[in-house]
Amino acid sequence: EAREVSRRNRYNPQEQSTSSHVETLLKGNEPIIAASDYVRACPQLIAPYVDGKFIALGTDGYGRSDTRAGLRSFFEVDRYHVVIAALDALARDGKINQEKVSEALMKYQIDTNRSAPWRE
């Protein structure tokens, strides 16, 4: 996947390339988990500007819950699902054992047989 080239770098090929603020803050190859109360497409917009594996979580809908906490839980963007996403990304990169993901799923009582929330 090619990284997005900034307009400034594209129009100044003779100058040393510069990095965006996002590139500077999120440099490196570690996984990045971006959680939002908006649709996943919102945080996904910065994915081309970072090198690490980018996982966007969001509430791809509305009106499903009477509280913010209920909404986050339904759309799998609460603190427990953020932890699962981070552990899974680390396990897939070989940085931790996959067993840690399974342990967290049990600890946080995540229903692994539930269909994706945006399909319900």
Residue pairs with C-beta under 8 A, 6 or more apart in sequence:
1 48
3 48
3 49
3 51
4 48
4 49
6 18
6 20
8 18
9 15
9 17
9 18
19 27
20 49
22 46
22 49
22 50
23 49
23 50
26 32
26 46
26 49
26 50
26 52
27 50
27 51
28 51
28 52
29 51
29 52
29 53
30 52
31 52
31 53
31 54
31 55
31 86
31 89
31 90
31 93
32 50
32 52
32 53
32 54
32 55
33 55
33 57
33 82
33 85
33 86
33 89
34 43
34 44
34 46
34 54
34 55
34 56
34 57
35 43
35 57
35 58
35 77
35 82
36 42
36 43
36 56
36 57
36 58
36 59
36 77
37 58
37 59
37 68
37 71
37 72
37 77
38 58
38 59
39 58
39 59
39 60
40 56
40 57
40 58
40 60
41 56
41 58
42 56
42 58
43 56
43 57
43 58
44 54
44 56
46 54
47 54
47 56
53 89
53 92
53 93
55 85
55 89
57 75
57 76
57 77
57 81
57 82
57 85
58 75
58 77
59 71
59 72
59 74
59 75
59 77
60 75
60 117
60 118
61 75
61 117
61 118
62 71
64 70
64 71
64 74
64 75
64 117
65 71
65 73
65 74
69 78
72 78
74 117
75 117
75 118
76 117
80 108
80 110
81 110
83 104
83 108
84 101
84 104
84 105
84 108
84 110
87 96
87 100
87 101
87 104
88 101
90 96
90 100
91 97
91 98
91 100
91 101
104 110
105 112
